[in-house]
Amino acid sequence: MRIIKIILLIALLPLFSAAQNSIDFKLLTFQEAKDLANEENKLIFLDAFTSWCAPCKWMESNVFVQPQVYEYFNANFINTKFDCEKGEGIAIAEKYQVRSFPTYLFIDGEGELVYRTQSRMEADAFLKEAENANNPKFHIPILNAQYDQGERSEEFLLRYYLVIKSSDPERAKEVRAVIDESVTEEYLLSKDGWPFIHQLAQTSSDRYAKLFLDNLEQYKEIAPEQEYHQKQVQLLRFAMYAYVRNGQKDEFYDGLEFFKNQENDEFARDAALFELEWVAEHENSEELVALMNKLASGSIQEDDQTLSFIARRYSNTRNSEAMPSSELLNTCYQLAAKAVGLNPTEYSNQGTLAEICISIGKKQEAIQAAKEARALAELETSKIQGIADKLLERAENM
């Protein structure tokens, strides 16, 4: 009997170990979680998810299992999770106005929302959110009271806005208006003002982005190097498409040079896509084909997703009156086929190849690619499966 128990214990050890190597979610009702939070003087961490939410599953597999994450959460919170389309999760989603997934709620023992964040994020950012949730400076009820009592310092306004923008959009809109009206340009150009630029500059045309782009050298001196570079890249990405639309050639090629000079595959992809957009908009079809061939044998030759995206992008009509030339369609076909050759198990690669084969009349190849796409769609949503079914039907009816 003792031997059997030892064998069973050994068999269960991997399961026990796995359970300890992630956030320890308790199987509790919401009331039980509140009772335990009061008893242990902790906040509830509530993971509001759905069964179909891909970012939720990504967080489970990639972030919840990071030691620095689960050690902090297991030590500091009563961890629970609720499917917001089932059982008690439906009422919780309604009570806390959960509309997107994943949403992460930090709630006290009385059921009051203390802090809220959402969406997929990397482990360090997720851990930072948890630390904020445990810091009274970021607690929603405290911040609400301070604002109502007249607190309007610059640092407070930004902190308050960032905390409530997902939990109370109406109040956040009010606070943002106060920020826009009261925070001066002089302050924004100072070291203390950098967090406003870092957090609020989003597109190349908003107030904070314009200030950044007009004062790059000054911000380079006062901003943390990594934050400065990230903001420059973010805003330049927005600006590049505006340069294409507006025909700002000098600005566009200056930006293109910036992306080409970065030693990173992601930036090489950006440069390729920007250059294609410019040529497609301002040059002729022959030059677009030449550039596509150059990129396909150069900077993106091993990047199946980018090859497939380009093939899909330029095999479609750019407006209702113009169809791609036969040469352009054939080049798109070659790129799509190359993408499939590099990665035949990617649904979008097979689907793109099938679409282009239908466009140029390659029936048998279209059917084969559409069948492959349909098989791969079993791993996707029902909507994607429906699209794959129609794609196969179109190929077979050519």
N, C-alpha and C positions, 0 to 999 in steps of 0.2 A: 504493500500500500504506500509506504514511504517513497519507494522508487517511482511509483506512478505519479505521486505528487511532485516529485523533483522534475520528472519529465514534462509534466504539464507546466510547471513554473518556467522551465527553460523554453518551452514552446511559446509562452506568453511574453517572454522578455522582449522580443522585437516589437511587439505591439505596445508594451509599456514604455519602451524607449522612444518609439515614434510619438506616443502621446505627450511625452515630456519635451519633445523637440519641435514644438509649435505652441501657438497661443492656446492655453487650456480653456476652451469654451465649456461652461457649465450647462448641463441640461436642466434649466430652471424655467418656471413660469416667470412672467415679468414681475409679479408681486413677490415671489420668492427671491428674485434678484435684488429688488429694492430692500427687502428685509435684511438680506445678507450684507448689502452695501451699508445699511445703517449699523448693523452689528459690528462690521469690521472697519467702519469709518473710511470707506473707499467709494470712489465713483464707479458706476457701471459703464463698461465699454460695450456698446451694442452694435454689432455688425448687421446692418440691414441689407439683405441680399435677395436675389431671386435665383431660381434654378438655372435660368437661361443666360445669366449675366457672365460674359466672358471675362471682363476685368475682375469680377469677384473671384473667379476661379484662379486667375493669374495671381492675385494677391495671396490667396491661400497657398499656392505652390511656390511662390517666389519671395514673399515678404514675411508672412506669418511664421515661416520656418527659420528666419534669420535669428541666431542666438541673441544678439543685442535687442531684437524686437520682442521675442517671446519672454525673455528674462524680465524685461521692464514691465510688460503687460501683466505677466503672471504675478509679479510682486506688488503691482500698484492698483490693479483694477479687478472688479468682478466681471469676468468676460462672458458675454452671452451673444448669441446670434439668432436671428429670426428671419425666416423666409417671408417676405412681405406680401406674398400671394397666397399664403396658407395660414390657417389657424389664427393664433393670437397676433401673428405678424401683420395681418391686415389692419387690425385696430391700431397697432403701434405706428404703422406707416401713415395712417390717417391722422393720428394724434400729433405726430411730429412733422407732418407734411413732407414725407419722403417721396420724392418724385423721380429720382435718378439713382442708379446703382453702380458700385456700392456706395452707400452712405454710412458714415460712422458717427454714432451719437455717444456723447459722454453725459451721463445722467446721474443726478444725486439720488439718495435714498427716498426722497419725497416725490420722485418722478419729474423733477424740474430739469430742463435741458441746460447744461452748463457749458458745453462746447460741442462744436459740430464741424466735420470736414467730410470730404467725399472724393470719389474717383480713384482711379489707379494711380499709384505713386511708388517711387523707389523707397527702399528701407529707411534710408537716412531721413527723408522727408516725412515718412510715416511716423518714425520715432519722434521727430521734432513736434509733430502735431500732438502726440501723446503727452509730451512734456509740457506743451502749452495747456493742454486740458487739465493738468495737475497744478498749474500756476494760476493763482487768483487774479493776476493781472490780465488774464485772457478769459475769465469767466463771464459769460453773457449777462447774467443778472447783475453782477457788480458793475460791468461796463454800462449797462442800461441806466442804472441808478446814477452813476457819475455824469453821464451825458445829460440826463434830465435835471441834474443839479447845476448844470452850466459849464462843465469841464470842456474846454475848447483848445487845449494846447495842441501844437502840431503833432507831437509824438503820440498823444492819446488819440487824436482823430484818425490817424493812419491805422493804429493798432485796432481801434474799435471797428473801423470800416472793414478791415481784412477778416476780423472774427465773424461779423454778422452778415457778410455779403451773401452767404449761402443759406443762412438760417432765417433771415428777416430782410428780404429784398427791398421792401418798402422803406424801412428804416435806413438800410444801406444806401438807397438812392438819396435820401435826405442828407445823410452824413457826407456822401460824395459831393453833393452840391455845396455844402459848407466848406469842404476841402478846396474845391475848385475856386471858390470865391475868396477864401480868406488866406490861403497859403501863398505867399508872395514869390515872385520870380527870384528875388534876391535870396530868399531862404532856400529855394529849390536848387540854386547854384552853389550852395554851401555843402560841406560834408554832412551836416545834419539833414540836409534835404535830399541826399542821395537815395535813402530808402523809398521816398515817394517816386522817384524816377524808376528805380528798380522794380517796384511793385505795380505802378500805374501806367507806365509807358507800354502800350500794347500794339499800336499800329503806327505807321510812319506819319500819320496825319493828326494824331491827337496832341493836346497841349504839351504833355510830358515828353512824348517822343520827339516832337519838334525841338523842344529845348535841348534834349540830349544830342540830337543830330547836329544842331547848330553850335554846340559847345563841346565837341568830342575831346579836344585837348584838355579842357578844364576838368571834365569828368574823369578823364584818364588819370589825372593827378590825385583826385579825392576818393575815387571808388575802389573797392577791392578788385584786384586784377581779374579774377574769375568772373565776378558779377558783371564787370564792365564788358568783358569779351562776350558773355552770354547775351547781354542786352544789345550789343552792337550787332551780333549775328541775327537775333530775333527781329530787330527792326529793319535790318537790311533785307531780310527775306521778304518782308511785307513790301518794302520800297521797290524791290526789283520788278515785281509784277506791275506796279504803278509806272515805273520807267518804261516798261514794254508798252503798256496801254497809251501812254502819253508821248511815246516816241523820243524819250530823253536819252539820246544815244551816248553822250559823254558820261552821264551819271550811270547809265546801265553798264558800260564797259569798265568803269572804275569799280563798280560793285562786283562784276564778273571776275575781275583780276583778284579782288579780295578772296573770293571763294576758291579760285583756282590755286591760290598760294597757301591754302590751309592744308596741312598734312594729315588728312583724315578722309576716309572713304565716303562718309556722309556729305562732306563738303564737295567732294568730286561729283557726287550725284546731283547735288544742288546746282553746281556750275553747269553740268550737262543739261539739266532740265531748263534752266534759265536761258541758256544759249539757244536751245531749240525753240523756245517760245519767241525769242526775238526774231530769229530767222523765219519762223513760220508766219509771224505777223508782218515783217517788214521786208523780207526778201522773197525770192521765187521758189517754186517747188523743187527745181533742180538743186539749188543750194541747200534746201532742207534735206534732200536725199543724201547729198554728199556729206553733210554734217552727221546724219544718222549713221552712215556707214563708218565714218571716222570714229565716232564715239563707241560703236559696237565692236570695233577692233582695238579700242584704246582704253580709256579710263573706266568704262562700265562693262567691259567684255565678260567679266565673271559675275555680274550682278543680274541674276535672272529676273528679279522683281522689277528692276528699273527697265530692263529690256522689254519686258512684257507690258509695263505701263506705257512706254513710249509707243510701242506697236499699237496698243489699244487707243491711245490718245490721238495719233495721227492717221489712223485708218478710218476714223469717224469723220463725218462732214464737219467743217469748221463753221459753216452757216448753211442756211436752207437752200442756197442757190449754187453752191460749189461742191463738187464731189472730188475726192482725192484722185490724182492722176494714176494711171496704171503703174507707172514707175514707182510712185510713192507707196501704193498698195502692195506692190511686190517687195519693196524694202521692208515694209511693216511685217509682211509674211515671214521674211527671213529672220527678222528680229524675234518674232513670236516663236518660230521654230527653234531658234537658238536658245531661247528661255526655257522651252520644254526640254530641250536636250540637257541643259544644265540642271534642271529640277523638274522632273516629270510628275512629282507627287504634289505639286502646288495647284490647287483648284483654279486660281485666276490665270495661271499660265496656260493650262489646257483650254479653259474657256475662251481666252483671247485668241488662241490659235484656231479654234473651231469657228469663231465669229469671222475671222479674216478669211479662212478657207471658204466659208459660205459666200463672202463678198467677191472672191475671185474665181469661184466656180470649181474648187477642188473638192468634189463631193465625198469621195471615199476617205480622204484625209480629214475632212470636216466631221464625218460620222465617227471616225476613230477618236478624234480629240474630244468630241462631244460626249462619247461614251465614257472616256477617261474622266472627264469633268463631272459627269453624273455620278460615277462611282465615288469620286473624292467628295462630292457634295453630301454624302452620308454623314460626314464629320462636321457639316455646317448646319445652319439653321434651316427650318422648313421653308422659309422664303427663298433661300439660295437653292434648295432642292427644286422648288417650283421653277425657278429661272433655268436651272440645268435641264429640267424636263422639256421646257419649251425650246431650248437650244438644240437638244437632240432631235426633237420633232421637226424643227426647221431644216436641220442637216439632212435628215432622212427624206424630206419632201422636196429637196432640190430638183 
